[in-house]
Amino acid sequence: MLRFEARGQPSAGWAVGSPLLALLVTTLIGMALFAALGKDPWRGVELFFVEPIRDGYAWGELMVKATPLLLIALGLAVCFRSNVWNIGAEGQFVLGAIAGGGVALLGNAETGGWLNALVLLAGVMGGMAWAGVVAWLRDRFNANEILVSLMLVYVAIQLLYYLVFGPWKDPMGFNFPQTRNFEEGALVPLLFEGSRVHLGLPLALLAAAGAWLLLFRTKLGFAQQVGGLAPRAARYAGFSSRSALWLALLISGGCAGLAGALEVAGPVGQLTPYVPVGYGFAAIIVAFVGRLHPLGIVLSAILMSMFYIGGELAQSRLGLPKSITGVFQGLLLFSLLACDTLVAYRLRWVRRQTDAGGA
């Protein structure tokens, strides 16, 4: 019979191999799901894993989706490594979009490209302010940051609805709940003609390099990680738990806010009720699939973007519901949790012991 046996040390090989095995398990379960729905399983796999990288334009769309996921997941990785559980990055993403969109609406046809820098800065500050509320409540009243950050997501969404249905609603928008389109000077510059890839992609890659330097090459990053792994040791070493809390949440909120500003000043070009699309929640999966390491997060952000695009293609070409994207995201998360068992445990064949008297 098969039995789990604890390892003496966590397996470094399975720490890398577990996400790959989880992806394989997700793919196999997904194929079975397609078959159960009466769809061609191989066609489903093609839509999720081949179509998003078929040509240069498809790669560009993949990068557009990956940019906000990468930025948010990097900030979450700093939080989680610091043992600060920010589950409300979606709300910080929305606040960044609101703050950046508010600045963008100040521009006119004559405004220069310098306005875009202010839009992005406003997005960062908006996300940091929303995360700062979580940090203050945790610091001042010891409120649980999981619950507070999660509840603030819905407050942020309601604030967005109020603005686009009310004071910021475009009077020339045929009564649609949206702001007017942002002027050219407020929009994020595109990198390539004929593609929607914008300046956010190199900014996200720079953020990944910065996160790696912070976490693994600075005393500050070391203090954050020690505080997450061993709070008592961190206090003994003189590291401030309050500083670690505020720093982790402000970095995470700033990254999510920047992602929100890039989204509304990039592909969307205005504020609408459809800005919150779940990037903040999907980025949690991205962070853990990437092992909370910036390089791994870059790769997992691309994978999660394939799920988003594959879900959209499955909806339009196979007639499947939009929720198929969330199904694949959930499958990947639960498969990863199951496969991670192999990091600390090994499977061994054990012979059944037969009773000597009954032999």
N, C-alpha and C positions, 0 to 999 in steps of 0.2 A: 504494500500500500504506500501511497505518497504521503509524506509528512513534512511540514515546515520545521526547519531547524534554524535556530538563531545563529547568525554569523558572529565571529569574534570581533570583526571590524566591518563597517559598512563597505559594500563592494563599489569600488570606483568604476569598474566596468559597467555594472548595472545602473549606476547613476547616470551614465551617458546612454546606455542601451534601453533603459526603461521608457523614455519618450518615444523612441523609434518603435519599440514593441507596442506601445499604446496607440501610435498612429496606425500600425498594421491591424491591430484589433478593431480600431474605429472603422477602418476601411472595410474589413470583413463584415462587421455588424451592419454598416451602411449598405453594403451590397445585399445582404439578407433583407434589409428593410425595403430597398427598392424592389426586390423580387416579390415581397409580401404585398406591396402596393400595386403590383402588376406592371412594373416598369422594368426595362432592360437594365440589369445591374451594371453591365460594362459601360453602357451609355451614361449611367449615373456617375461612375468613377471618372469617365472622360470629362464630364462637365465640371467636376470638382477639382481634378488634378491635371488635366491636359489643356482644356480651353483657357484657363487663366494665364497660361504661359505660352500660348500658341504662336504669338507674333509680338512685334515691338509694341504695338498699341495695347495689347493685352497686358504686357509687362508694365506699361505705364499706368494702367488702371489698377494693377496689383499694388504698385508703389503708392498710389493715391490712398488706397484703403489701408496700407500698412503703416503709413506715416503717423496718424493719430494713435493707432494701437501701440506702436513702438514707443512714442513719447509717454503715453500714460503708463505703460507697463514698466518703463525705466523708473519712473517716480515711485510706482508701487513696490518695485524691487528694493529701493532704498528703505521704504517704510517697513516692509516685511522682514528684511534683514535686521532692522532695528527693533523688531518685535512690536511694531505699531501697526495695527490692523485697520488700515484705511480701506473700507469697502465702498465708500461713496465717491469714488473718482468720477462717476458719471455726473454727479451734481457739480463738481468742480469744473468738469468739461463744459457743462451748460453755462455756468457763471462766467467762464472765460469767453464763451461765445457771446454772451450778453454784453460783457464789458467791452470786448473788441468790436462787436457790432454797434454799440452805442457810440464809440469813437468814430467808426467808419461812417455813420450817418451824419456826422458833423461836416464831412467833406462835400465839395461840389465839383463841377466839371473842371474848374481851374486848379484844383488842389493837386499838388505834386505827389510823387511817389513816396516822399518822406512820411506821409500820413500812414502808410502801411506799417512802418516801424512803430508808430504810436499805437496802432491797432493791436499788434502782437504784444507790445509791452502792457497794454491794458488787459489783454487776455491773461497774461502771466499774473498780473496783480489781482485780477478777479478770482482766479483759481486759488491763489495763495490766501486771499481774504476768506474765501469759503472754507478752506482747510484750516485756517487760523481759528475759526469758530469752534471747530472740533478740538483743536489743540487747547484752546482756552478752557473749554468745558471739562476736558480731561484733566488739565493742570489745576484748575481752580476747584472743581467739584468732584474730581475722580469719576466723571461720567464715562461710560463705556464707549470707546471710540467707534466700535463696530456699529452699535445702534445709532449713535448720533450721526455719524457720517452717512449711514444708509437713509435715515429719515430726512436728512437735509437734501438728498437727491430729489425727493418729491416736492420739497419747498422750492428748489431751484427750477424745476419744471413748471410749477404753477406760476412762478414769477415770469418765466418766459412766455407762458400763455397770456398772462395779464398784459404784457407789453405788446405782443403781436396782435392780440385781439383788441387792444385799447390804444394807449397814447402813441405807440410807434407804428400803428397800422398804416399802410400806404393808402392815402385817400384816392389814389388813381388805380388801385389794385382790384377793382371790380368786386369789392367786399371780401376778398380772400384774406385770411389771417396771416399777413406777412408784411415785412417792412419793404420799402422801396429798394430797388437794386443798388448796391454800393457803386460809387463812382470808381473810375479806373485807378485813381491814385491810392485808393484804400485796398485794392486787391493784391493778393500775393503774386509776385512775378512768376510766370511760367518758365520752365527750364528749356523745353524743347517745343518747336513749332509742330502743331498737329497732335500734341499730347497734353493731357491735363496735369502732368507731373509739375510740381511747383517747388518753390524755395523751401517748403517745409521738409522735403526729403533730406537735403544736406544738413538742415538744422537738426533733424532727428538723429542722423548719423553722428553729428558732432556731440549731441547729447549722450549718445551711447558711449562715445569715447570719453566724454567727461565723467559719466557715471562709473566707468571702469577705473579711471584715475582716482576718483573720489573714494571708491570702495576698497581698492586694492593697493593704492600707492600713496595714501595720505594718512596722517595720524587721526584726522577727523573721521575718515571712513572707518578706520580701525576701531575708534571709540564707539561709533554707531553699531558696529557688528558685535563687539564685545558686550555692549549693553543689551543687545538682542539675545545673545547666546547665554550670557551669565550676568544678570543684573547686579548680583552681590559683588562679583569680581570687578565689575565696572565701577561700582561705588568705592570699593577698596582702592582702586587705582586712581581715584579722584575724578572720574568722568561724571559729568552732570546728566542725570536722567531727564531732567526738565529740558535741557538744551537739546538732548537727543530727540525727545518727543517733538519739540517745535521744529527742529531742523528737518526731521523726516517728513512731517506733514506739510511744511512749507515747500519743500522740494517737490513732493508728490503733487500738491495742489498747483504749483507753478507749471509743472509739466503738463498736467491735465488741462489747465487753463490755456496754455499755449496751443495745445492740440485743438481746443474749441475755437480759438481765434483763427487758427489756420484753416479750420473746416469752413467757417462761415465767410472768411475773406478769400477762400480758395475755390473749391468745387461748388459750393452753394451760392455764394455771392449775395446773400441776404439772410435775414433772420426769419425762420418759419417755425411752426410747431413741431416740425419733423427733424429738428437738429438733434435731439437725443435719440440715437439709434442703437444704444447699448454698448458703445465702444468702451465705456468705463468698466462695465461688468466683464466684457470679453477680455479686456486687458489683464484681469486677474488670472484667467486661464493662460494667457500669453506669458505672464511673468513666471508662473509655476512650470509650464512646459519648458520654458527657457532656463529653468533651474536658478532663477533669480540672478543670472549672470548676463551682463550686457550683450555678449556675443550670442549666447543662446536665445536671448529675447529678440534679437534681430531676426534670427531664423524662424522662431515661433510666430513672430508678427507676420512674416510672409505666409506661413502656413495658415494662420487664422484668416488672413485676407483672402486666401484661396477658398476658404469655407464661405466667406461672405459672397464672393463673386459666383462661386458654384451654386450657392443657394438661390441667387437671383436668376441664374441660367436655368436651374431646375424648375423654378417657378414659371418662367416664360416658355420654356421648350418642352417640359414634361407635364406641365399643369399641376405641379405639386404646390402645397401651401408655402407661404413665406417662412413659416416656422421651421422648415427643414434646416435652415442655417443654425438655429438654436439647438436643434436635435443633434447635429454633428458636433457643435461646441460642447454640449453636455456629454456626449459619448466620449469625446476626447478627454475631458476632465475625469470622468469616472474610470475610464480605461487607465489613465495615468495613475490615479490613486490605487488601483488594483495592482498595476505592474510595479509600482514603487515598493510593494511588499518584498520584491526580490532584492532590493538594496540591502535590507537588514536581515532577510531570511533566505535560506536556500531550500530547494525541494530535494528530498532524498527518498529513494526506495527503501522501505523497511519491511523485512519479512515478518509475517504474522507469527507470533509465538504460539505454538500448539501445546496444549496440556499434555504432559508426559503420560498421564493415566489414560487419556483418550486416544493416544497414538496407536 
